[in-house]
Amino acid sequence: MTLEDLVGTNMTDNRRDRATEALEALVEAARRQDCLTVGVYESAKLLNVDPDSVVLCVLATDEEDKDIALQIHFMLLQAFCCDNDINIVRIAGMHRLAQLLGEPAAADDNGNEPHDLHCILVTWISESFDYACE
């Protein structure tokens, strides 16, 4: 028996949609205030220097991501975040994340690779952020 069997898929879908909306709003607010660190290596550098400023770690993968090095980075980042009481959210689908950040999801016509969106850190946001979850 699954959670969907107990509470119904509609209720679970509604909660997932609200959580997605809240995460999108948070990332958008943090982007506007320049409170995002994007990329696995850049995130590791910030965590090494100032872990107390980080409030959320977003780890994103796509279905086709089978890179063992990336998985090792994720495990190390998660362990560090757990040790430093930093909240972690794992998501699938970097395409929507790229849209939120205004980043290209694939290489452009000039062959420029998109930014590494596998790890995003959110640091303290100065203005109040209020997203009501009903």
C-alpha positions in Angstrom: 0.0 0.0 0.0 1.4 3.4 -1.0 0.7 6.9 0.3 -1.3 7.6 -2.9 -3.6 4.6 -2.0 -4.3 6.0 1.4 -4.8 9.7 0.7 -5.6 9.6 -3.0 -3.5 10.8 -5.9 -5.3 14.1 -6.2 -4.3 15.2 -2.7 -0.7 14.1 -3.2 -0.5 15.9 -6.6 -1.9 19.1 -5.0 0.8 19.0 -2.2 3.5 18.4 -4.8 2.3 21.3 -6.9 2.3 23.6 -3.9 5.8 22.5 -2.9 7.0 23.1 -6.5 5.4 26.6 -6.5 7.0 27.4 -3.2 10.5 26.3 -4.4 10.1 28.2 -7.6 9.1 31.3 -5.8 12.0 31.0 -3.4 14.5 30.5 -6.2 13.1 33.4 -8.1 13.3 35.7 -5.0 16.8 34.5 -4.3 17.9 35.1 -7.9 16.5 38.7 -7.8 18.5 39.4 -4.7 21.7 37.8 -5.9 21.5 35.1 -3.1 22.2 32.1 -5.3 25.3 30.1 -5.9 25.1 28.0 -9.0 27.3 24.9 -9.7 28.7 22.0 -7.8 32.2 23.5 -7.5 31.1 27.0 -6.7 28.7 25.6 -4.1 31.5 23.5 -2.5 33.7 26.6 -2.3 31.0 28.6 -0.6 30.2 25.8 1.8 33.9 25.6 2.7 34.2 29.4 3.4 30.8 30.4 4.8 28.4 27.5 5.5 26.4 29.6 8.0 25.1 31.8 5.3 23.5 28.9 3.4 19.9 28.1 4.1 19.0 25.7 1.3 20.8 23.3 -1.0 19.0 22.3 -4.2 20.4 19.2 -5.9 19.0 18.6 -9.4 19.5 15.8 -11.8 17.9 14.5 -15.0 16.8 11.0 -15.7 19.7 10.4 -18.0 22.3 11.6 -15.5 24.3 8.5 -14.6 27.6 10.2 -13.9 29.2 8.5 -10.9 31.4 11.5 -10.2 28.3 13.7 -9.9 26.7 11.2 -7.5 29.8 11.2 -5.3 29.7 15.1 -5.3 26.0 14.8 -4.3 26.8 12.4 -1.5 29.5 14.7 -0.1 27.4 17.8 -0.4 24.5 16.1 1.3 26.7 14.9 4.2 28.2 18.4 4.6 24.8 20.0 4.6 23.4 17.5 7.1 26.4 18.2 9.4 25.8 21.9 9.2 21.9 21.9 9.5 21.4 23.1 5.9 18.1 22.0 4.3 18.4 19.9 1.2 15.9 19.5 -1.7 16.5 17.0 -4.4 14.6 17.6 -7.6 14.4 15.9 -11.0 14.3 18.0 -14.2 16.9 20.6 -14.6 15.0 22.1 -17.6 12.5 23.9 -15.4 15.3 25.1 -13.1 17.1 26.5 -16.1 14.0 28.4 -17.1 13.6 29.9 -13.7 17.2 31.1 -13.7 17.0 32.3 -17.3 19.7 29.9 -18.4 19.9 28.0 -21.6 19.1 24.3 -21.1 21.5 23.2 -23.8 24.6 24.4 -25.6 23.9 27.5 -27.8 24.7 28.1 -31.4 28.3 29.2 -30.6 29.0 25.9 -28.7 28.9 27.6 -25.3 27.9 25.0 -22.7 25.2 25.9 -20.2 26.0 26.6 -16.5 26.2 23.7 -14.2 22.7 23.6 -12.5 23.2 20.4 -10.6 23.7 22.2 -7.3 22.2 25.6 -6.2 22.7 27.1 -2.8 20.4 29.7 -1.5 21.9 32.1 1.0 20.1 34.5 3.4 17.5 36.6 1.6 17.4 40.2 3.0 13.7 41.0 2.3 11.0 39.0 3.8 9.9 36.0 1.8 6.4 34.9 2.5 4.7 32.0 0.6 1.5 30.8 2.2 1.0 27.1 2.0 -2.6 26.1 2.7 
